[in-house]
Amino acid sequence: MNTKLPKSERLHAQKSIKELFDKGSSFFLYPFKVLVHEFPSDEMKAPQVLFSVSKKKIKKAVQRNLVKRRIREGYRLNKHILTAQAGTNQLIGLIFVSSEVMPFDVIQHKLIKVLQKINHEQPPAKQTHAKVDK
């Protein structure tokens, strides 16, 4: 199991971020607002993820960075929950909206719930063989 989080799996391109915020669907699962955008693609890639902590909610940069590190680590350890559909790519935005710094265990538990919800909202894979009625 690959538990790395390389740059290719992090969302950093301005064009992709704009596309995620413009065309993506969102849901709220405290303490995260989650944006998801799926689009068809020829090549199979791992989902790209954006991590964000609001400066308005958590004032000190040290605390914001601590929360971002905890979110990234929780995602890195549990990204295997997401199963990629053939022919689609995913852009995911995880926006932390709580005004309090949470311990890693709480963040990881909530992140697992978020990833499971993203995974269940994916449309089922297309079947290549036809069903035969008897």
C-alpha positions in Angstrom: 0.0 0.0 0.0 1.4 3.4 -1.1 1.0 5.8 1.8 3.0 8.7 0.2 1.4 12.0 -0.8 3.4 13.2 -3.8 2.9 16.6 -5.4 1.0 14.9 -8.3 -1.8 14.0 -5.7 -2.0 17.6 -4.3 -4.1 20.1 -6.1 -2.0 23.2 -6.8 -2.8 24.4 -10.3 -4.8 27.6 -10.3 -6.9 26.5 -13.3 -7.9 23.2 -11.5 -8.7 25.0 -8.2 -10.9 27.4 -10.1 -12.6 24.5 -11.8 -13.2 22.8 -8.5 -14.8 25.8 -6.9 -16.9 26.7 -10.0 -18.1 23.2 -11.1 -17.7 21.0 -8.0 -20.5 19.8 -5.8 -20.1 20.3 -2.0 -21.3 18.9 1.3 -20.6 19.8 4.9 -19.5 17.3 7.5 -18.2 19.2 10.6 -15.4 20.4 10.7 -15.0 20.1 6.9 -16.6 21.7 4.0 -15.9 19.3 1.1 -15.8 20.1 -2.6 -15.8 17.3 -5.1 -15.5 17.6 -8.9 -15.4 14.5 -11.1 -14.6 14.7 -14.8 -14.0 12.2 -17.5 -10.5 11.5 -18.6 -8.6 9.0 -20.7 -5.8 8.4 -18.2 -6.3 7.0 -14.7 -4.8 9.2 -12.0 -5.1 9.4 -8.2 -7.5 12.0 -6.9 -6.0 15.4 -6.4 -6.7 17.0 -3.0 -6.6 20.6 -1.8 -6.2 21.3 2.0 -7.3 24.7 3.3 -7.6 26.3 6.8 -9.3 29.7 7.1 -7.3 32.6 8.3 -10.5 34.1 9.5 -11.3 31.1 11.8 -7.7 30.3 13.1 -5.8 33.5 13.4 -2.3 32.3 14.2 -0.2 30.8 11.3 1.4 28.3 13.6 -1.9 26.8 14.5 -3.2 26.9 10.9 -0.1 25.0 9.8 -0.5 22.5 12.6 -4.1 21.8 11.5 -3.1 21.5 7.9 -0.3 19.0 8.8 -2.8 17.0 10.8 -5.3 17.0 7.9 -2.7 16.0 5.4 -1.4 13.2 7.6 -5.0 11.9 8.2 -5.6 11.9 4.5 -2.3 10.3 3.7 -3.0 7.4 6.0 -6.6 6.8 4.8 -6.5 7.7 1.1 -6.9 4.0 0.3 -10.6 4.4 1.2 -11.2 6.3 -2.1 -11.6 3.9 -5.0 -11.0 5.5 -8.4 -13.6 4.8 -11.2 -12.2 4.0 -14.6 -12.3 6.9 -17.0 -12.8 9.6 -14.3 -10.5 11.9 -12.4 -11.4 13.6 -9.1 -10.6 17.0 -7.6 -11.3 17.2 -3.9 -11.2 20.2 -1.6 -11.0 19.8 2.1 -11.8 23.1 3.8 -11.4 23.2 7.6 -14.1 25.5 9.1 -13.8 25.0 12.8 -12.4 27.9 14.9 -10.7 25.5 17.3 -7.6 23.4 16.9 -8.6 19.7 17.1 -6.4 16.8 18.1 -5.2 14.4 15.4 -7.5 11.6 16.5 -10.6 13.7 16.0 -9.5 15.1 12.7 -8.6 11.6 11.4 -11.9 10.1 12.5 -13.9 12.9 10.8 -11.7 12.6 7.7 -12.4 8.9 7.4 -16.2 9.7 7.4 -15.6 12.3 4.7 -13.7 9.9 2.5 -16.3 7.2 2.9 -19.1 9.6 2.0 -17.1 10.7 -1.1 -16.6 7.1 -2.1 -20.3 6.2 -1.7 -21.5 9.2 -3.7 -19.5 8.0 -6.8 -21.7 6.6 -9.5 -21.4 2.8 -9.9 -18.9 1.6 -12.5 -20.3 0.8 -16.0 -20.7 -2.8 -16.7 -19.1 -4.1 -19.9 -21.3 -7.2 -20.3 -25.0 -7.3 -20.9 -27.4 -9.1 -18.5 -29.3 -12.0 -20.0 -32.9 -12.4 -18.9 -34.1 -15.9 -18.4 
